[in-house]
């Protein structure tokens, strides 16, 4: 059996390396006689690469070669990845991808094509890098009704927040260090503004709850506004700040799906997840809480998940895996303002009595060397719409608002 790779960046080159390194065991586990790399599609040249003779620049060579049965897409981005992947599926080729944007935006459509053509569209590496999560949810936890899923899904933001928490480094300096170490891109927007986490929680929510969740339906907030003052107040409260992607099944059949910085108690298993590590907490009605932890990115960890899907595709080439979800339904994801949270507020004020008059009993927080006119407090749990109505009635100069997580 022949395969091709589209994209020879970090992940694509890792896939080629792993295929060569572990060839014998990969073929044995795939239950086919051979599993050979025939083409690598990339517009760049790679002189001296061990696979130099396999590089091509024309996608149609892969599309029109009937010997190529499995195609790995590691180009990233939505276009031309969508056009290439959908064409391969329509041509009867199974596709494996690590492309979270592609799956988040076009997953339902591509799964539908795969079903119609009796081929596989697999994407274990699109969430969590080398952390097994897609297959455990769809197979190992298949006897459960999933109640909720919440996770630290982006290593870059977790590294930045770890530096702020552990080393008292402000956001801009921590971001600069992350870029120097190769954890953050030159343009870090997708990471620090939460878009990467959003795409991943869309995929997980779609898988857990059965209908496609599109990124434009998920309220998304990043970490740019988190300050060392917030970190200190939260530490004294007994917690840490993490960027969480969260989704939960609600009583009326709808779901919540959000991405925002969250205050997590030190008692939570997510609180100890530091540096570039990811963790995903899945709650099922039979199994209870299960935690998946590991490096959420990286060349070989991500390639490991991709090649596992390649093996699965080879094993199931003549018998498609039943896997996927339905299209979305109207108003499936509820407005985040209807969700209930306790809220942390930092403001320029010293009027504790007025705050208690509006919010009732709150927990006031302290930090060393706080300005005389700065106040921080945590409210009781309430709907966000109610919270903002109360906050706006105070006419405070609000400096920070962060949700307190129940996870």
VOPAGU-2260 file (C-alpha; in pm, 1 decimal, decimal comma):
REM VOPAGU-2260
SITE   aa  ch    i         X         Y         Z
SITE  UNK   A    0       0,0       0,0       0,0
SITE  UNK   A    1     127,8     348,0     -90,6
SITE  UNK   A    2      76,2     677,4      88,3
SITE  UNK   A    3     161,3    1043,5      36,5
SITE  UNK   A    4     230,8    1340,5     263,4
SITE  UNK   A    5     111,1    1691,3     181,0
SITE  UNK   A    6     331,3    1944,4     361,2
SITE  UNK   A    7     689,4    1894,1     478,5
SITE  UNK   A    8     697,9    2129,3     775,6
SITE  UNK   A    9     756,7    2030,2    1137,5
SITE  UNK   A   10     481,1    1768,5    1152,0
SITE  UNK   A   11     507,5    1641,7     794,1
SITE  UNK   A   12     881,0    1586,2     821,7
SITE  UNK   A   13     822,8    1414,7    1155,4
SITE  UNK   A   14     576,1    1175,4     991,4
SITE  UNK   A   15     830,6    1085,6     721,9
SITE  UNK   A   16    1099,2    1038,1     987,2
SITE  UNK   A   17     880,5     816,9    1203,7
SITE  UNK   A   18     769,4     605,4     908,1
SITE  UNK   A   19    1133,6     532,0     828,4
SITE  UNK   A   20    1244,3     488,1    1188,9
SITE  UNK   A   21     968,7     244,2    1292,1
SITE  UNK   A   22     881,9     100,0     951,7
SITE  UNK   A   23     873,8    -268,4    1043,3
SITE  UNK   A   24     650,8    -229,0    1349,0
SITE  UNK   A   25     423,1      18,7    1168,2
SITE  UNK   A   26     367,8    -223,8     879,2
SITE  UNK   A   27     309,2    -512,2    1119,7
SITE  UNK   A   28      47,9    -315,9    1314,7
SITE  UNK   A   29    -121,7    -193,0     999,4
SITE  UNK   A   30    -182,1    -557,4     892,2
SITE  UNK   A   31     -82,5    -481,8     530,3
SITE  UNK   A   32     214,1    -624,5     340,9
SITE  UNK   A   33     381,1    -285,0     299,3
SITE  UNK   A   34     313,0      80,2     372,4
SITE  UNK   A   35     545,3     288,3     159,0
SITE  UNK   A   36     576,4     662,9     117,8
SITE  UNK   A   37     548,7     746,3    -251,9
SITE  UNK   A   38     517,6    1127,4    -263,5
SITE  UNK   A   39     578,6    1434,2     -49,8
SITE  UNK   A   40     400,3    1745,2    -174,3
SITE  UNK   A   41     569,6    2076,8     -99,0
SITE  UNK   A   42     647,5    2388,8    -301,0
SITE  UNK   A   43     993,2    2412,0    -145,6
SITE  UNK   A   44    1302,2    2211,6    -232,5
SITE  UNK   A   45    1480,5    1994,5      23,4
SITE  UNK   A   46    1819,6    1904,0    -122,1
SITE  UNK   A   47    1991,4    1629,2      74,1
SITE  UNK   A   48    1671,7    1513,0     242,4
SITE  UNK   A   49    1656,6    1131,1     276,3
SITE  UNK   A   50    1331,4    1142,7      77,2
SITE  UNK   A   51    1459,4    1387,1    -185,6
SITE  UNK   A   52    1343,3    1164,5    -473,5
SITE  UNK   A   53     983,4    1166,8    -347,3
SITE  UNK   A   54     920,0    1543,4    -352,5
SITE  UNK   A   55     663,5    1681,5    -596,5
SITE  UNK   A   56     499,7    2020,9    -645,0
SITE  UNK   A   57     181,2    1918,9    -828,8
SITE  UNK   A   58    -109,1    1795,7    -613,5
SITE  UNK   A   59    -270,6    1627,3    -913,8
SITE  UNK   A   60       5,8    1366,8    -920,3
SITE  UNK   A   61    -120,6    1237,9    -584,5
SITE  UNK   A   62    -486,8    1278,4    -677,3
SITE  UNK   A   63    -456,6    1081,9   -1000,7
SITE  UNK   A   64    -235,7     800,6    -872,4
SITE  UNK   A   65    -466,8     510,8    -789,9
SITE  UNK   A   66    -186,5     333,3    -605,0
SITE  UNK   A   67    -190,4     602,7    -333,7
SITE  UNK   A   68    -452,7     488,5     -84,8
SITE  UNK   A   69    -373,7     706,4     219,3
SITE  UNK   A   70    -289,8    1077,9     215,6
SITE  UNK   A   71    -150,6    1266,7     514,8
SITE  UNK   A   72    -230,0    1639,9     523,9
SITE  UNK   A   73       4,8    1848,1     740,6
SITE  UNK   A   74       2,1    2176,0     546,1
SITE  UNK   A   75    -214,0    2363,8     796,8
SITE  UNK   A   76    -459,7    2642,2     724,3
SITE  UNK   A   77    -794,6    2614,5     552,4
SITE  UNK   A   78    -694,5    2669,3     189,6
SITE  UNK   A   79    -580,5    2484,4     -15,8
SITE  UNK   A   80    -596,1    2208,2     249,0
SITE  UNK   A   81    -975,6    2184,7     225,1
SITE  UNK   A   82    -975,3    2157,9    -153,4
SITE  UNK   A   83    -696,3    1898,6    -153,1
SITE  UNK   A   84    -845,2    1685,7     125,2
SITE  UNK   A   85   -1199,3    1687,4     -13,2
SITE  UNK   A   86   -1065,7    1592,8    -358,4
SITE  UNK   A   87    -867,7    1302,4    -213,4
SITE  UNK   A   88   -1170,0    1172,4     -23,6
SITE  UNK   A   89   -1389,3    1197,8    -333,4
SITE  UNK   A   90   -1123,3    1001,4    -522,8
SITE  UNK   A   91   -1152,2     715,6    -272,5
SITE  UNK   A   92    -838,6     788,9     -70,8
SITE  UNK   A   93    -839,7     788,8     308,7
SITE  UNK   A   94    -704,4    1108,8     463,4
SITE  UNK   A   95    -524,9    1166,9     792,4
SITE  UNK   A   96    -472,3    1524,0     912,7
SITE  UNK   A   97    -324,2    1721,6    1201,1
SITE  UNK   A   98    -497,3    2039,4    1079,2
SITE  UNK   A   99    -719,3    2169,5    1359,4
SITE  UNK   A  100    -851,5    2463,7    1158,4
SITE  UNK   A  101    -961,4    2232,1     878,1
SITE  UNK   A  102   -1142,2    1993,2    1112,8
SITE  UNK   A  103   -1303,3    2270,7    1318,2
SITE  UNK   A  104   -1439,8    2449,3    1011,6
SITE  UNK   A  105   -1503,5    2162,8     768,3
SITE  UNK   A  106   -1507,5    1846,5     978,0
SITE  UNK   A  107   -1872,3    1755,8     928,4
SITE  UNK   A  108   -1854,6    1806,5     553,2
SITE  UNK   A  109   -1536,1    1601,8     516,6
SITE  UNK   A  110   -1665,1    1322,1     739,7
SITE  UNK   A  111   -1979,7    1309,6     525,9
SITE  UNK   A  112   -1774,4    1274,9     205,2
SITE  UNK   A  113   -1563,0    1003,1     367,5
SITE  UNK   A  114   -1878,3     814,9     466,9
SITE  UNK   A  115   -2024,1     840,7     116,8
SITE  UNK   A  116   -1699,8     715,7     -40,5
SITE  UNK   A  117   -1643,5     445,4     222,1
SITE  UNK   A  118   -1300,8     580,3     320,1
SITE  UNK   A  119   -1161,8     723,1     643,7
SITE  UNK   A  120   -1102,9    1080,6     755,1
SITE  UNK   A  121    -903,7    1069,3    1079,8
SITE  UNK   A  122    -756,4    1353,8    1287,2
SITE  UNK   A  123    -620,5    1233,1    1622,1
SITE  UNK   A  124    -330,9    1481,2    1597,1
SITE  UNK   A  125    -559,6    1784,7    1553,2
SITE  UNK   A  126    -612,3    1812,9    1930,4
SITE  UNK   A  127    -345,9    1761,4    2192,5
SITE  UNK   A  128     -57,9    1670,7    1959,9
SITE  UNK   A  129      69,9    1338,9    2089,5
SITE  UNK   A  130    -190,6    1311,3    2367,1
SITE  UNK   A  131    -442,4    1039,3    2277,7
SITE  UNK   A  132    -786,2    1202,4    2306,0
SITE  UNK   A  133    -996,2    1161,1    1987,8
SITE  UNK   A  134    -977,7     781,6    1987,1
SITE  UNK   A  135   -1031,2     743,7    2365,7
SITE  UNK   A  136   -1345,4     958,6    2348,8
SITE  UNK   A  137   -1487,2     780,6    2045,0
SITE  UNK   A  138   -1388,4     428,0    2150,7
SITE  UNK   A  139   -1271,7     382,4    2509,5
SITE  UNK   A  140   -1543,8     609,4    2653,3
SITE  UNK   A  141   -1810,6     503,7    2403,3
SITE  UNK   A  142   -2028,8     351,3    2679,2
SITE  UNK   A  143   -2055,2     691,7    2849,7
SITE  UNK   A  144   -2269,4     994,2    2797,9
SITE  UNK   A  145   -2010,2    1271,6    2812,4
SITE  UNK   A  146   -2122,3    1545,2    3050,4
SITE  UNK   A  147   -1839,0    1794,0    3005,1
SITE  UNK   A  148   -1491,5    1848,4    2868,8
SITE  UNK   A  149   -1242,6    2114,7    2973,1
SITE  UNK   A  150    -878,4    2154,7    2896,6
SITE  UNK   A  151    -556,7    2343,9    2872,9
SITE  UNK   A  152    -527,3    2301,2    2497,6
SITE  UNK   A  153    -249,8    2540,1    2397,9
SITE  UNK   A  154     109,2    2496,0    2511,0
SITE  UNK   A  155     219,6    2848,5    2417,1
SITE  UNK   A  156     -30,8    3024,4    2642,3
SITE  UNK   A  157      30,1    2776,2    2921,3
SITE  UNK   A  158     404,9    2844,5    2899,7
SITE  UNK   A  159     344,9    3221,3    2913,9
SITE  UNK   A  160     110,4    3194,9    3212,7
SITE  UNK   A  161     353,3    2958,5    3388,8
SITE  UNK   A  162     630,6    3216,8    3353,6
SITE  UNK   A  163     400,0    3486,0    3490,0
SITE  UNK   A  164     299,0    3266,5    3785,4
SITE  UNK   A  165     634,2    3107,0    3872,2
SITE  UNK   A  166     887,4    3370,5    3764,0
SITE  UNK   A  167     693,3    3695,6    3808,2
SITE  UNK   A  168     751,8    3771,2    3438,9
SITE  UNK   A  169     504,8    4007,6    3275,9
SITE  UNK   A  170     307,2    3904,3    2968,0
SITE  UNK   A  171     520,8    4078,2    2706,2
SITE  UNK   A  172     847,4    3937,9    2842,4
SITE  UNK   A  173     701,6    3587,3    2874,0
SITE  UNK   A  174     572,9    3605,5    2517,1
SITE  UNK   A  175     912,9    3719,8    2391,7
SITE  UNK   A  176    1079,2    3426,2    2569,5
SITE  UNK   A  177     825,1    3184,9    2420,1
SITE  UNK   A  178     910,6    3318,5    2074,5
SITE  UNK   A  179    1284,6    3287,2    2137,1
SITE  UNK   A  180    1238,5    2923,9    2244,8
SITE  UNK   A  181    1025,4    2842,5    1941,8
SITE  UNK   A  182     704,6    2788,9    2140,3
SITE  UNK   A  183     533,2    3095,0    1990,8
SITE  UNK   A  184     518,3    3211,1    1630,6
SITE  UNK   A  185     640,7    3551,3    1517,2
SITE  UNK   A  186     270,8    3637,4    1491,5
SITE  UNK   A  187     130,9    3480,0    1810,9
SITE  UNK   A  188    -229,3    3587,7    1751,0
SITE  UNK   A  189    -377,1    3238,9    1706,6
SITE  UNK   A  190    -230,4    3128,4    2038,8
SITE  UNK   A  191    -255,5    3426,5    2273,6
SITE  UNK   A  192    -597,9    3540,2    2148,6
SITE  UNK   A  193    -743,3    3193,4    2197,4
SITE  UNK   A  194    -819,3    3095,5    1835,3
SITE  UNK   A  195    -609,5    2777,2    1850,4
SITE  UNK   A  196    -784,8    2666,5    2168,8
SITE  UNK   A  197   -1120,5    2753,8    2012,7
SITE  UNK   A  198   -1062,3    2522,8    1715,8
SITE  UNK   A  199    -964,5    2238,7    1945,9
SITE  UNK   A  200   -1263,6    2271,2    2177,2
SITE  UNK   A  201   -1487,2    2280,8    1868,6
SITE  UNK   A  202   -1350,4    1943,3    1759,0
SITE  UNK   A  203   -1382,3    1791,9    2106,7
SITE  UNK   A  204   -1733,5    1926,7    2162,1
SITE  UNK   A  205   -1845,6    1801,5    1820,7
SITE  UNK   A  206   -1713,2    1456,9    1903,8
SITE  UNK   A  207   -1850,2    1446,4    2259,6
SITE  UNK   A  208   -2197,1    1582,8    2194,3
SITE  UNK   A  209   -2273,5    1470,8    1839,8
SITE  UNK   A  210   -2331,3    1791,6    1642,2
SITE  UNK   A  211   -2074,4    2008,5    1467,3
SITE  UNK   A  212   -1962,3    2310,5    1669,3
SITE  UNK   A  213   -1830,9    2590,0    1448,2
SITE  UNK   A  214   -1568,5    2835,0    1576,9
SITE  UNK   A  215   -1788,5    3138,8    1513,5
SITE  UNK   A  216   -2037,5    3005,6    1770,2
SITE  UNK   A  217   -1777,8    2985,5    2050,2
SITE  UNK   A  218   -1711,9    3290,1    2267,8
SITE  UNK   A  219   -1333,9    3328,9    2263,6
SITE  UNK   A  220   -1109,5    3545,4    2480,2
SITE  UNK   A  221    -730,6    3528,7    2505,2
SITE  UNK   A  222    -469,7    3610,8    2769,3
SITE  UNK   A  223    -331,1    3947,0    2653,4
SITE  UNK   A  224    -501,5    4134,4    2937,9
SITE  UNK   A  225    -379,4    3912,9    3222,2
SITE  UNK   A  226    -142,2    4105,1    3449,6
SITE  UNK   A  227      95,9    4020,0    3730,6
SITE  UNK   A  228    -143,5    4195,8    3968,2
SITE  UNK   A  229    -412,9    3944,4    3873,6
SITE  UNK   A  230    -170,7    3655,9    3913,7
SITE  UNK   A  231     -81,0    3773,4    4266,0
SITE  UNK   A  232    -440,2    3822,7    4377,7
SITE  UNK   A  233    -537,5    3480,4    4245,5
SITE  UNK   A  234    -239,5    3317,2    4414,4
SITE  UNK   A  235    -354,4    3461,6    4746,2
SITE  UNK   A  236    -706,1    3333,1    4671,7
SITE  UNK   A  237    -556,3    2984,2    4634,2
SITE  UNK   A  238    -540,0    2928,2    4262,7
SITE  UNK   A  239    -379,7    2994,3    3925,9
SITE  UNK   A  240    -491,5    3141,0    3594,4
SITE  UNK   A  241    -512,3    2911,6    3289,4
SITE  UNK   A  242    -657,5    2951,0    2942,7
SITE  UNK   A  243    -935,8    2692,0    2924,4
SITE  UNK   A  244   -1145,2    2557,9    2641,8
SITE  UNK   A  245   -1467,3    2424,7    2792,9
SITE  UNK   A  246   -1786,5    2260,1    2674,6
SITE  UNK   A  247   -2075,7    2109,2    2865,5
SITE  UNK   A  248   -2402,1    1936,7    2780,0
SITE  UNK   A  249   -2699,1    2126,9    2920,6
SITE  UNK   A  250   -3032,7    1993,7    3039,6
SITE  UNK   A  251   -3225,0    2116,9    2734,9
SITE  UNK   A  252   -3001,0    1933,9    2486,1
SITE  UNK   A  253   -2800,5    2241,2    2397,8
SITE  UNK   A  254   -2434,9    2287,6    2492,7
SITE  UNK   A  255   -2202,8    2554,7    2620,2
SITE  UNK   A  256   -1871,2    2610,5    2445,0
SITE  UNK   A  257   -1628,0    2882,1    2550,6
SITE  UNK   A  258   -1262,2    2980,7    2556,6
SITE  UNK   A  259   -1134,6    3225,7    2815,1
SITE  UNK   A  260    -879,9    3271,2    3096,1
SITE  UNK   A  261   -1008,3    3095,4    3406,5
SITE  UNK   A  262    -914,0    3094,2    3771,6
SITE  UNK   A  263    -854,5    2736,6    3881,5
SITE  UNK   A  264    -829,2    2623,6    4241,9
SITE  UNK   A  265    -498,9    2469,3    4341,9
SITE  UNK   A  266    -700,7    2157,9    4430,3
SITE  UNK   A  267    -789,5    2098,1    4063,7
SITE  UNK   A  268    -579,4    1849,3    3863,7
SITE  UNK   A  269    -552,9    2117,2    3594,4
SITE  UNK   A  270    -376,1    2361,0    3829,0
SITE  UNK   A  271     -48,8    2168,0    3827,9
SITE  UNK   A  272     -24,3    2154,4    3446,4
SITE  UNK   A  273     266,3    2386,6    3366,5
SITE  UNK   A  274     506,7    2487,3    3092,8
SITE  UNK   A  275     409,7    2369,2    2739,3
SITE  UNK   A  276     207,3    2073,6    2863,3
SITE  UNK   A  277    -161,9    2023,6    2785,6
SITE  UNK   A  278    -430,6    1847,1    2986,3
SITE  UNK   A  279    -787,7    1753,9    2900,8
SITE  UNK   A  280   -1044,6    1667,1    3167,0
SITE  UNK   A  281   -1334,0    1454,5    3035,8
SITE  UNK   A  282   -1632,4    1376,4    3258,7
SITE  UNK   A  283   -1854,6    1081,0    3167,7
SITE  UNK   A  284   -2170,4     966,7    3344,8
SITE  UNK   A  285   -2021,8     621,6    3408,1
SITE  UNK   A  286   -1647,5     671,1    3437,3
SITE  UNK   A  287   -1649,9    1006,7    3617,7
SITE  UNK   A  288   -1348,4    1233,3    3562,3
SITE  UNK   A  289   -1062,2    1119,7    3340,8
SITE  UNK   A  290    -753,2    1330,2    3274,9
SITE  UNK   A  291    -540,0    1312,6    2959,0
SITE  UNK   A  292    -199,6    1480,7    2996,5
SITE  UNK   A  293     112,4    1531,2    2788,9
SITE  UNK   A  294     290,7    1748,5    2536,4
SITE  UNK   A  295      32,3    1907,2    2312,3
SITE  UNK   A  296     267,4    1981,3    2024,0
SITE  UNK   A  297     610,1    1901,4    1887,0
SITE  UNK   A  298     748,6    1722,9    1585,2
SITE  UNK   A  299     755,3    1358,1    1692,5
SITE  UNK   A  300     472,8    1363,2    1952,1
SITE  UNK   A  301     233,5    1499,8    1687,3
SITE  UNK   A  302     376,8    1270,7    1418,3
SITE  UNK   A  303     311,7     979,2    1654,5
SITE  UNK   A  304     -61,1    1058,3    1653,3
SITE  UNK   A  305     -64,0    1106,4    1274,3
SITE  UNK   A  306     106,2     772,8    1206,6
SITE  UNK   A  307    -130,8     597,9    1448,0
SITE  UNK   A  308    -415,6     721,0    1227,3
SITE  UNK   A  309    -228,8     601,3     918,7
SITE  UNK   A  310    -207,3     254,8    1074,2
SITE  UNK   A  311    -577,8     268,2    1158,0
SITE  UNK   A  312    -662,3     374,6     802,4
SITE  UNK   A  313    -460,2      86,3     657,5
SITE  UNK   A  314    -625,7    -165,0     891,2
SITE  UNK   A  315    -971,3     -35,2     801,9
SITE  UNK   A  316    -917,3      42,8     435,6
SITE  UNK   A  317   -1173,2    -209,7     314,2
SITE  UNK   A  318   -1404,2    -161,0     611,9
SITE  UNK   A  319   -1453,8     202,9     705,2
SITE  UNK   A  320   -1453,6     303,2    1072,0
SITE  UNK   A  321   -1791,8     437,9    1184,1
SITE  UNK   A  322   -1681,6     767,9    1325,5
SITE  UNK   A  323   -1795,9    1128,8    1326,4
SITE  UNK   A  324   -2087,3    1357,3    1407,9
SITE  UNK   A  325   -2391,4    1531,2    1262,0
SITE  UNK   A  326   -2419,7    1881,4    1125,1
SITE  UNK   A  327   -2500,4    2160,5    1368,4
SITE  UNK   A  328   -2852,0    2259,8    1467,4
SITE  UNK   A  329   -2990,3    2609,4    1512,2
SITE  UNK   A  330   -2898,1    2779,8    1841,2
SITE  UNK   A  331   -2708,1    2469,0    1949,3
SITE  UNK   A  332   -2443,0    2664,1    2144,8
SITE  UNK   A  333   -2597,0    2886,8    2411,3
SITE  UNK   A  334   -2501,6    3252,6    2457,9
SITE  UNK   A  335   -2213,1    3267,5    2705,4
SITE  UNK   A  336   -2391,5    3544,2    2898,5
SITE  UNK   A  337   -2652,4    3286,3    3002,7
SITE  UNK   A  338   -2388,6    3069,1    3170,6
SITE  UNK   A  339   -2326,0    3081,5    3543,3
SITE  UNK   A  340   -1986,8    3158,0    3693,5
SITE  UNK   A  341   -1830,0    3312,5    3996,4
SITE  UNK   A  342   -1635,3    3617,2    3879,5
SITE  UNK   A  343   -1309,0    3782,7    3983,8
SITE  UNK   A  344   -1297,0    4160,8    3951,3
SITE  UNK   A  345   -1005,9    4401,9    3993,0
SITE  UNK   A  346   -1101,4    4767,5    3988,7
SITE  UNK   A  347    -983,7    5116,1    4077,4
SITE  UNK   A  348   -1198,0    5170,8    4386,3
SITE  UNK   A  349   -1195,5    5155,3    4762,9
SITE  UNK   A  350   -1571,1    5144,9    4820,9
SITE  UNK   A  351   -1615,2    4797,5    4969,8
SITE  UNK   A  352   -1957,3    4879,6    5110,8
SITE  UNK   A  353   -2100,7    4982,2    4775,5
SITE  UNK   A  354   -1969,1    4661,3    4618,5
SITE  UNK   A  355   -2129,5    4450,6    4893,7
SITE  UNK   A  356   -2452,1    4645,0    4856,3
SITE  UNK   A  357   -2472,0    4547,5    4485,5
SITE  UNK   A  358   -2316,7    4199,2    4486,6
SITE  UNK   A  359   -2399,4    4080,1    4836,5
SITE  UNK   A  360   -2131,4    3886,5    5018,9
SITE  UNK   A  361   -1810,6    3880,1    4816,4
SITE  UNK   A  362   -1460,9    3762,3    4899,7
SITE  UNK   A  363   -1215,8    4052,5    4899,4
SITE  UNK   A  364    -858,9    3966,6    4802,9
SITE  UNK   A  365    -526,5    4119,5    4899,5
SITE  UNK   A  366    -180,9    4149,3    4751,9
SITE  UNK   A  367     141,5    4309,1    4865,3
SITE  UNK   A  368     207,8    4666,0    4749,1
SITE  UNK   A  369    -137,6    4710,6    4598,4
SITE  UNK   A  370    -221,1    5074,4    4515,7
SITE  UNK   A  371    -440,5    5245,9    4773,1
SITE  UNK   A  372    -735,7    5276,4    4534,7
SITE  UNK   A  373    -722,7    4919,0    4397,8
SITE  UNK   A  374    -968,2    4653,7    4503,0
SITE  UNK   A  375   -1014,7    4289,7    4402,6
SITE  UNK   A  376   -1297,5    4054,8    4488,8
SITE  UNK   A  377   -1468,5    3730,9    4386,9
SITE  UNK   A  378   -1846,6    3713,5    4354,9
SITE  UNK   A  379   -2088,0    3428,8    4414,7
SITE  UNK   A  380   -2199,2    3218,5    4117,0
SITE  UNK   A  381   -2449,7    3398,6    3893,4
SITE  UNK   A  382   -2546,1    3435,9    3530,0
SITE  UNK   A  383   -2297,2    3649,1    3342,8
SITE  UNK   A  384   -2574,5    3876,0    3219,7
SITE  UNK   A  385   -2673,4    3941,6    3581,5
SITE  UNK   A  386   -2311,4    3994,3    3680,1
SITE  UNK   A  387   -2250,8    4257,7    3412,6
SITE  UNK   A  388   -2573,6    4438,1    3496,1
SITE  UNK   A  389   -2456,7    4465,7    3856,2
SITE  UNK   A  390   -2101,8    4559,4    3761,2
SITE  UNK   A  391   -2219,4    4831,0    3521,8
SITE  UNK   A  392   -2446,8    4974,9    3790,6
SITE  UNK   A  393   -2141,1    5035,6    4008,5
SITE  UNK   A  394   -1973,2    5250,0    3742,0
SITE  UNK   A  395   -1631,8    5124,0    3854,0
SITE  UNK   A  396   -1310,8    5170,4    3659,3
SITE  UNK   A  397   -1278,9    4797,4    3594,0
SITE  UNK   A  398    -922,3    4677,3    3541,1
SITE  UNK   A  399    -977,3    4299,9    3507,4
SITE  UNK   A  400   -1261,7    4051,8    3495,7
SITE  UNK   A  401   -1177,4    3677,6    3502,9
SITE  UNK   A  402   -1414,0    3383,8    3542,6
SITE  UNK   A  403   -1366,0    3133,7    3823,2
SITE  UNK   A  404   -1367,5    2777,4    3690,4
SITE  UNK   A  405   -1559,7    2491,8    3849,8
SITE  UNK   A  406   -1309,0    2239,6    3710,6
